[in-house]
């Protein structure tokens, strides 16, 4: 019986190629995004070998866009933006304007229409969230003033692009693309679009803000993890689809609002964690599908145009960002960090380029130039940061030479402490118990909100993934007595345990496991003991049972008193 396996073929080959090339990119200290895009190029029609179904690619990419935008909304932080609004808001808007004008000028020079040139410039103006955050985290800059300004800047860029995704379809006819409104005037089109968006936003704020958390609370009460995960995804996809069908706004805006409203819920961390695997998987397919549309021959056929696009991304908008930050009176180190952070483009650029191509605003050459510029800028960005690191080291050395000598003080003034990896449900409870018993603690946690909670509780906390050498060093393992892994990812913890054991052979290491296989893995990598959560829970419950009548042995002359659980 014949079967159409084009979807299965694309998923299988796409994931395999993305994994192989993503791993190669990671080994080369490049962003995995480069590997995913290369995987798409290999699976595309412009290279020999396997060719994925071109009709399916846009639909899978659309799912990727929905989940990407849901993730952006889920991690949207108005608090982070408000902290640096004085510089991030005007700075990002001015930088977007400069980059858009540079792209507009290049498009006009190449003979494109005004609308195509404008779309091209807008796509070059926004940096990749994934690349920027990784660069800042690797350098422990997220919580510095430079890092906070860069993150706030990025939030403004993301909001501007969300607005662009709403308005561009309405303005398509005026920009030289498909006229979806049957000849309606520009003012009428904008009015109708803004009314639809306003109605959708009002519905989400008035109804969605209450209904969505209420639904998740009821689903969480069932105790079914798969139902909760399904509920999160159903909300993301359902709101996105409803926004498009009922209000005529983009899938992206609907998904963004769904994530943003979930961000206000107490279930936001669980929603983010449970939906992350699927979001990551479809995000990978999104980048693969983008790569499939790229013809690498453009690099050889039109090298000057590719180079000009690259210059706008890496030097044009970065120079604008540097000048803007300096005008606000910030030091040169801050200005250079912001410039280096923005010297690349990524996922929003691809979304805008794909939208422009589908609406026939942007020519195919413009789409190819955007992808080529993104590939080159993401490849070059780590080297830009390396140059910045060297410059910063020289400046620090020069400043240190002018100051009187002082003893070096470690970032955390602690000794003989326990390192607690993870401050979630288990880690926070354990921290409270150890803190009450006077055990000096250093918490290592990735989530910024959990780090803030740990510090509010009076604990020393390091933000980041303990697998990073810089994060591990900041927790001072050489001076610690114990490390406790409260995170549920035992397989990932194994490699980190081995490195901790090399740094401090005398360190006592305890870890958390969920199976006998995980226990063996942790012990094999150097853990002194691994606690099997389910087994310990069974022991605790059995002790409670045996201390409660009628199972507790009665003492002579004593009236049995039930032991309160906990």
Order of alpha helices (4+ residues) and beta strands (2+ residues): alpha-alpha-alpha-alpha-alpha-alpha-alpha-alpha-alpha-alpha-alpha-alpha-alpha-alpha-alpha-alpha-alpha-alpha-alpha-beta-alpha-beta-alpha-beta-alpha-beta-alpha-beta-alpha-beta-alpha
